[in-house]
Amino acid sequence: MTKKDDSESADDSGLESAGAALAAVAAKHAQQAVESAKGLVAGANLDEVGARAAETASNLYRGGRDLIANNEDLSQAAENLSAAVRKNPLAAVGLAFSAGLLLALLVRG
């Protein structure tokens, strides 16, 4: 194995751990949003549910953006993830589709 292969392997493992950290944070926030939505749907009208869902999505987006901006490790992970997506765009689309499908199945069932 060459020195270049070792550095690429280290980059990939760092990217995987950073991606796992981002995924864990996103999963936690998504679970909170799902629980909040379930409570709203149980006894509210659809207009109120839609307004609160939009507000919650906006808050989650801002919170995630601020979290990444204020944390050095997450900032580096976001940069590494961006580089990996540029390097392998088709794999990234497949992974995003799979994650979305899994999330949809979890929320639905």
Backbone torsions as a table, in degrees:
resi	resn	phi	psi	omega
1	MET	NA	134.9	-177.0
2	THR	-87.6	169.2	178.1
3	LYS	-61.3	-37.7	179.0
4	LYS	-63.8	-42.4	178.3
5	ASP	-62.6	-40.6	178.6
6	ASP	-62.3	-42.9	-178.8
7	SER	-68.9	-37.5	177.0
8	GLU	-66.0	-38.3	178.4
9	SER	-65.4	-41.1	178.0
10	ALA	-65.4	-40.7	178.1
11	ASP	-62.9	-42.3	-179.7
12	ASP	-65.1	-42.0	179.9
13	SER	-69.0	-36.4	175.4
14	GLY	-65.7	-39.1	178.6
15	LEU	-65.6	-40.6	179.3
16	GLU	-63.8	-43.8	-179.6
17	SER	-68.7	-37.2	177.4
18	ALA	-67.5	-41.5	177.4
19	GLY	-62.8	-38.1	178.2
20	ALA	-65.4	-38.5	178.4
21	ALA	-65.3	-44.2	178.2
22	LEU	-64.1	-40.4	179.6
23	ALA	-64.5	-38.5	179.5
24	ALA	-65.0	-42.9	178.6
25	VAL	-64.7	-44.7	179.8
26	ALA	-63.5	-40.6	179.7
27	ALA	-63.9	-40.0	179.0
28	LYS	-62.8	-46.5	179.6
29	HIS	-66.8	-37.9	179.2
30	ALA	-65.8	-40.6	178.8
31	GLN	-63.7	-40.8	177.5
32	GLN	-63.1	-40.7	179.5
33	ALA	-65.1	-40.8	179.7
34	VAL	-64.3	-44.1	179.4
35	GLU	-63.3	-40.9	177.6
36	SER	-62.8	-43.0	-179.6
37	ALA	-64.9	-39.1	178.9
38	LYS	-62.0	-40.8	178.3
39	GLY	-65.3	-38.5	-179.8
40	LEU	-68.2	-42.6	-175.9
41	VAL	-67.2	-29.5	-176.3
42	ALA	-60.3	-36.3	-175.9
43	GLY	-142.5	34.0	-177.1
44	ALA	-133.3	164.7	176.3
45	ASN	-84.8	163.8	-172.3
46	LEU	-68.3	-31.2	177.9
47	ASP	-64.1	-43.6	178.9
48	GLU	-65.6	-40.8	178.8
49	VAL	-61.9	-44.7	179.7
50	GLY	-62.6	-42.4	179.7
51	ALA	-65.0	-43.7	179.6
52	ARG	-69.3	-35.6	177.8
53	ALA	-64.6	-42.1	178.2
54	ALA	-64.3	-41.0	178.5
55	GLU	-64.9	-43.3	179.5
56	THR	-64.6	-42.2	178.5
57	ALA	-62.0	-42.1	178.5
58	SER	-63.6	-43.4	178.3
59	ASN	-63.9	-41.4	178.2
60	LEU	-63.1	-42.3	179.5
61	TYR	-62.3	-48.3	179.7
62	ARG	-63.2	-42.5	179.6
63	GLY	-62.9	-42.9	178.1
64	GLY	-65.0	-42.4	178.4
65	ARG	-62.5	-43.5	178.8
66	ASP	-67.2	-39.0	178.7
67	LEU	-61.0	-45.2	179.5
68	ILE	-66.5	-41.3	-177.8
69	ALA	-67.3	-32.6	-175.1
70	ASN	-94.0	-1.6	-177.7
71	ASN	-121.5	119.3	-176.7
72	GLU	-59.8	-45.1	-178.3
73	ASP	-64.5	-42.5	179.9
74	LEU	-69.8	-34.1	176.0
75	SER	-62.6	-44.7	178.6
76	GLN	-64.6	-40.3	178.8
77	ALA	-63.1	-40.5	179.0
78	ALA	-63.9	-40.6	177.8
79	GLU	-65.3	-42.5	178.7
80	ASN	-64.5	-40.8	178.9
81	LEU	-64.2	-42.1	178.3
82	SER	-61.3	-41.9	178.3
83	ALA	-65.1	-39.7	-180.0
84	ALA	-66.3	-37.5	178.5
85	VAL	-65.9	-40.5	177.5
86	ARG	-64.7	-35.2	-178.4
87	LYS	-73.8	-36.6	-176.4
88	ASN	-134.0	72.1	-175.0
89	PRO	-65.8	-37.0	-178.8
90	LEU	-66.4	-42.3	177.7
91	ALA	-63.7	-38.1	179.5
92	ALA	-64.4	-41.8	178.8
93	VAL	-64.8	-42.6	178.2
94	GLY	-62.6	-42.0	178.5
95	LEU	-66.3	-42.7	179.2
96	ALA	-64.0	-41.7	178.0
97	PHE	-62.1	-45.6	-179.8
98	SER	-62.7	-43.0	179.0
99	ALA	-64.6	-41.0	178.1
100	GLY	-64.3	-41.4	177.9
101	LEU	-63.7	-44.1	179.2
102	LEU	-62.5	-45.0	178.9
103	LEU	-62.2	-41.8	178.5
104	ALA	-62.5	-41.5	178.5
105	LEU	-66.3	-38.9	179.2
106	LEU	-67.2	-40.8	-179.5
107	VAL	-69.5	-39.6	-177.3
108	ARG	-69.4	-40.4	-171.7
109	GLY	-94.9	NA	NA
